[in-house]
Amino acid sequence: MLPTNNTEFHPSSFLLLGIPGMESLHIWIGFPFCVVYVIAFVGNFTILFVIQSETSLHQPMFYFLSMLATIDLGLSTAAIPKMLGIFWFNLKEIVFDACITQMFFIHNFTGMESAILLAMAYDRYVAICNPLRYSTILTNKVVSVICLGVLVRSFIAVIPFVFLILRLPFCGNHIIPHTYCEHMGLARLSCASIKANIIYGLCAICNLVFDIMAIATSYIQILRAVFRLPSREARIKSLSTCGSHVCVILAFYTPALFSFMTHRFGRNVPRYIHILLANLYVIVPPMLNPVIYGVRTKQIYDCVKKILVQKQGI
């Protein structure tokens, strides 16, 4: 019989262990994590500031980029400060409500990042395959609707995770062998059946699979259009506009894919490898995205350089 007392049904707090098997290295692991967070924080704020300041960047591509930067700030802030607390100050305890909140925001921002990458792929598809109609297809209203769709889809997909966890009783084991709270990590601590959690978790992954397939379809169409261009210079110029986006896609989906594969099939893979891979897809994209777009996107690079030169002149 399940306990009816809510204080027994849901524990007051959980313990996050960090990276099991690497406890002696926690203090050193914290330094690269801190550097990653500083780069992500400064880089994404720089992207937002530049796009807001430069009217020449008020275009659909950069609106999507500014949303990506906002998502990256949210994702890194939802995860890394607590990780640093564990690594440096041994602050392993996290209250139940805070754990649920962290789980929601990490999954929500991850879903939003995947969706905005799809929106950016659509932007590149229209820019290359229908360049003359670009401004009439991607109007400010359409961009606003797409951005709202990114928010709503992710919220609708992730909010059931919260209720699926709240329905579960936790009868004794309150230790999470991880650096942050995530859905299946919490569900496995329950003493009740988690079949519904597993099934819905797999359904939620279908969103990412759909995004990957849609992005791949967009790029197949882009490549077909590019290779129809008459000159080599035109082909290179068209493909170069997609370079930053492709790098960002790889930075996001590659760690996520490796993490998923090791969880599903890596029975003999040490637990600390699972945890490190799960950390990578949360912390690496927010750091790399502003660097990639800052270096590879000429408009962003030129605007940052102009602002720095103006400040030096002052």
CORHU-V820897 format. One line per field, one symbol per residue. psi: psi as a letter, one per 20 degrees, with the letter a starting at -180 (. if undefined). A space follows every 50 residues. Layout:
BEGIN
psi=???
END
This chain:
BEGIN
psi=pqqhphhhgpqhrrppicnpikhijghhhhghhgggggggggghhggggg hhhohijmqgghghhhhgggghggghhhggghghhgghjkmhppqghhgg gggghghghgghgghhhghhhhghgghhhlhhjghhgmrhgggggggghg ggggghhhhhgghhghiqqojgojpomrirprghgghiiqjrpkghgggh ghhhhhggggggghgggghghghghgiiqhqhghgggghhiigggggggh hghghgggggghhhimhjpqhhggggghhgihhgghghghgghhghoggg ghggggghghhhh.
END
